Amino acid sequence: MTIISRYLTRTYLGMVGTCLSAFIAIYLVIDFLERIGKFSRAGVPLKSTLAYFLCKTPEIITQTTPMAVLMGTMLAIGALSRNSEITAMRSSGISLVQIGRPLIGTAVAISLVLLAMQEFVVPRANEKVRYINQVLVQKKGTETFFRRNNIWHKSGKTIMQARLFDPGKQTLSGITVWELDGGLVPLARLDALRATPSGNGWKLSDVTRRDLRQPAVVQQERLGELQLDLNLQPADLKVVAKTADDMGFMALWQYCESLSEGGYDTTRYRTMLHAKLSLPFAALVMAFLGIPFSLRDGRSSGMGIGIGISLAIGFGYFIINALLLSLGQAGALYPLVAAWAANLIFTAAGLWFTLTVDS
């Protein structure tokens, strides 16, 4: 089986690589046509434009690889079937399990590579993408700093720190504001439980003010509510909240722990945390589903049919997975269940196809 395994693995990787290259090319071309006008009007240098699309590639790879694995599986088995190679292997006493074993092993390796990329490569690449898009294209400047565990914003002589932003409610939680003089020396500190948009700024609730002008005697005052003028829009904060999508598993886990210690609801982020592990293994699920599906009832005979079926299955997976993740983030499903349910559903379908395929 060593020679046959190498041949199957080489054929399989060739098909998966071809499909992945096609998906990446299509994605980049569409993204290029959509953004090149904005980049030109903003005067973004050619070097930064190329860096944008280069840094966008790791995220594209992690998103499209499961679909490429599924399509590569369908096309690889289809090609082997059209050349009667599957028939020759089976007539020689090689079982379907032995045929599928090197393909599953390859899919496991691909999933592990995706897991490593999502942890170490994608977060850094997305930081560069976000910087180019917001600073060089949208000209937002660098007043809003993106950090793993909190949000910082500087406006004039005021610096605000917020530990959490809820895009749905447009609410900041865990607010600390420093009022500075011209030499950046703190004059006062405000602590508030939450903040909501109000006029040209934010309305702080449950505010405590500490006067720091006399360090020896800190005067504390309860204000209840207070209007804070900041040139910060809720849309900007929504972008900050989305950076959790770009964190690696360990960074997001530390973020969840930090929020939990502060008494904040982490359901949304716990769901995303479990998805960091489940999504890379979608490639393995697609391979496990695609192998028996391609072999049963002669479905692997046509390339066009294989491509169409793989696209339908792939889009079905991502739609179901997105729906389940949304339910998990809303608290309707336990985060672990929401993140892994789609994988389990399609794995069960693959198991059913495996049991019903002709032996």
N, C-alpha and C positions, 0 to 999 in steps of 0.2 A: 504493500500500500504506500510505501514511501514515494515512489516515482509518481503514482497516480495522485497522491495528496499534493505533491508539489505542483503537478500540472493543474489540478483543480484550483489550488490557491492562486497560482499565477493567472489563470483565466478569470477567476473571480475578482482579484485585485484590479486587473485590467479593465473589466467592465465597470466596477465601482469607481475607479479613477476617472474613466471617461465620463460617466454620469455626473460625478462631482465637479469635474472641470466645466462641463456644460452648464450646470446650475450656477456655479460661481461666475462664469462669463455672462450669463443672462442677467444675473443680479447686478453685476457691476455696470453693464451697459445701460440698464434701466436707471440705476442710481446716478450714473454719469450724466445721462441725458436730462434727468430731473434737476440736477444740482449745478451743472456747469454754468447756466445762466446766472444763478445767484453768486457763484464764485467769481465770475467775470465782473459783475457789477460791483462786488465788494472789493475788487482788486487783490484777491488772494494770490500770492506768488505761485508759480508753477510747482516749485518744490513742495510747498504745503498742500497743494491740490493732489499731487501724487502721493504724498504721505497720508492724506485723508483716506484715499481709496485703498492704499496698502494696509493701513491699520484697520480698515473696515473688513478686510478679508478674513481674519480669524473668527470674527462673529458670524460671518456668512458661512464659513466652513462648519461651525458647530450647529448652525440652524439647518443646513441643507444635507448634511451627511446622512442622517437617518433615511431621508427620501432617496438619496443616491445609493445607499446600501440596499434598500428594497428594490429599486429599479435594477441595480446591478445584479442582484440575485435572480430576478425574473429573466433578465436578458442572458445571463451566463448559463443558466439551466436551459433556457430556450435554445441557445446556440448549440449546447451539447446534445440536446434532443434532436435538433434538426440534422445534426451530423451523425445521428444514431450512436453517439458515444455513450449515452446513458444506457441504451439497450445493450451495447457491447459489455459494459461494466456489469450490468445485472446478470447477463447470460454467463459471465465468468464467475459468478458466485459472490459478487460484491453487493452487499445490502445497501438499502437507501440510507441507513444510519451511517455506514462507512463513507458513503458519498457526501453526506451532509456534514460529517464531523470536521473536515478541514475548513468548510465554509463558516461553521459556527465558531471555530477557533479564531478565524480571521476577524469575524465580527466582534468577538470579545476583545481582541487586541485593538480594534478601531474604537470601541467604546472607552477603553482605558486611555487611549490617546486623547479622545475628546474630553474626558474628565480632567486630564492634566492640562490641556489647553484652556479649559474653562476656569481652572484654578490659577494658572500662572501667566497665561498669554493674553486672554481676552480682556481682563480688567485693565491691564496697562495699555493695551491697544485702544480700548474704548475711551480711556482718559484723554488720549491724544486726539481722538476723533471729536470728543466733546469740546475740547479746547479750541480746535480749529473752527468748529461750527459756531460756537458761541462768541469767541473773542475775535476771530479774523473775519467771519462772515456776518454774524448778527451784531458785531460791534458792541457787545454788552460790557466790555471791560472786565476787570478782574476784581470787582468789589465783592462778588459772591464767591466764597471759597468752598470747594467741595471737599469734605472730609468723611472718613468712614463712620464715625460715631455721632457726629452732630453737624449743625449748619452754622456758619459764621457769615455775618454781613456787616460791612462798614459803610456808614453814611454820614459824611461830614465829620463831626466830633462825637459820633455815637457808634458804638460797636455792640451788635446784638449776637447772642448765641441762643440757638434753639436745639433741643435734643430730638425733636420729632415733628414731622409735618404730615398731616393727613390730607391728601389731595381731594378725597371725596368731600370732607367737611370743610376743607380749606382752613384748617386750624393748626396753629403752632402750639406745642406743649413744652413745658420746662424752659421758660424764657429767663435769660439773664441779660441785662442791658447795662453797659458802662457809659457814663457821661464823662467826656474828657475835656481838658483845656487845650490851649494851643500847643503845649509841649507834650501832649498825650499823657498827662498825669490824671488819674481817675479823680473825679470830683464827687460822683455819686454812683450808687449801684441800685438797680431795680431788679427785683425777682418777681416773676409772675407765673401763675399756674398755666395760663393759656393766652392766646392772642388770636383775634379774628380780623379780617380786612374791614377797614372803616375809612371811607373818604380817601385821602391821599396817604394814609398810613395804616396803623394797626391799633385796635383797641385791646389793651391789656386788662386781664381780669385777675382778681385776688393779688393785688400788687403790694409789695413791701419795698419801701425806699430807705436806703441807708446813705446818710451824708458822710462822705469820706474826706471832706476838706480839713477836718481836724482829726488826724489818726488816733490821737490819744483818747478822744471822746467821740465814738461813732453814734450818731443819732439815728434811731430807727423809727419809721412812720408807716402806718397802714393806710393805704389809699383806696383800696377797693378796686376801682376802675380808673384807667388812665389812657389818654390818647397819645400814641407815639408816632411821630412823623418819620417815615422811612421810605426811600425811593426803591422799594422792593415790592414786586407784584406777585400775586399768587401763581401766575404762570411760571415765573422764575423758580418758585419753590417746588412746583410740580416736577420740574426738571431735576431738582435736587433729590426729590423722593425717588425718581427713577434710577438714580445711581445704584440703588440696592440691587437692581437687575444686573449690574455690571460687576458686582463684588464676587470674589471667589468664595468658596464654601467656608473657609476658616474666618475670613473677614466678616462675612454675614453672620456667622455663628457668634462671634465676639460682639457684633452690633446688637444681636438679639439679647445676649446676656446683659449687656449694658442697659438696654431698655427695660428688661425685666427687673433689674436691680432698682431702677427708678420708678417702678410701679406702673409702667405703660403697657398697653395691650400690644403683644407681638404676634398676633395670629397671622396677619398678612405676611410678615417677614419669615415666620416659621414655615409657612407654605412655600415661599420662595426658597428657603433653605433646603427643604427636602427635595425640591425640584432641581436643585444643583446636582443632586446625585441621580435622580431618576431620568432626567432628560438625556444625558450622555448614553445611557443604556437603552435608549430608544433604538439605536442602531442594531443592537443585539436582538431586540424584540422584532424589528423589521426583518432581519435575516431568518429568525426562527419561524416567522409567519410566512415569509416568501418562499422558502424551500419546499415545504409540502404543498403549498398553494400552486406552485409552478408545476409540480409533478402530477397532481391528481387531474384526472379527466382530460388530459391532453391540452391543458391551457397554455403550455409553454411553446406551442407550435408556431405562434405568430408574434413577430416583434412588436407590431403595432398594438396588438391586444395586450401584450405584456406591459408595454409602456402605459397604456390607458388604465389598466387595472392597478398598476403600481401607483400611479398618480392619484387614483380614486382612494385607494387604501391609505396612502400617505396623508392626503388632505383630511380624510376622515379621522385619522389618528390625531392630527394637530388640532382639529376643531373640537374633538371630544376632550383632549388634554387641556386646551385653553378654557373650555367650559368648566371642567372639574377644578382647575386652578383658581378660577374666578370664585367658585363656590367656597373653596378653601380659604381664600383671602377674605371673603365676606363672613366667614365663621360658620357657614352652613355645613361644612364638612371638616372633619379633623384634618389638620395639615398633612400628616403622614399619608392618610387615605387619599386626599385630593391629589397629592404629588405622584403617587404610585398606581392609582386606579387604572389609568389609561394603559400603562404597561401591562398590568395584570389582565385586563380585558383582552388585549390583542395577543398576549401570550396564551391565554386560554383558547382563543380562536386558532392560533398556530398549533396548539396541542390537539384540537379537534381535527384539523386538517391532517395532522400527522397520523392520527388513529384511523382516519377514513381513507387514506391514500392506499392504492393497491400495493401490496407487498411483493 
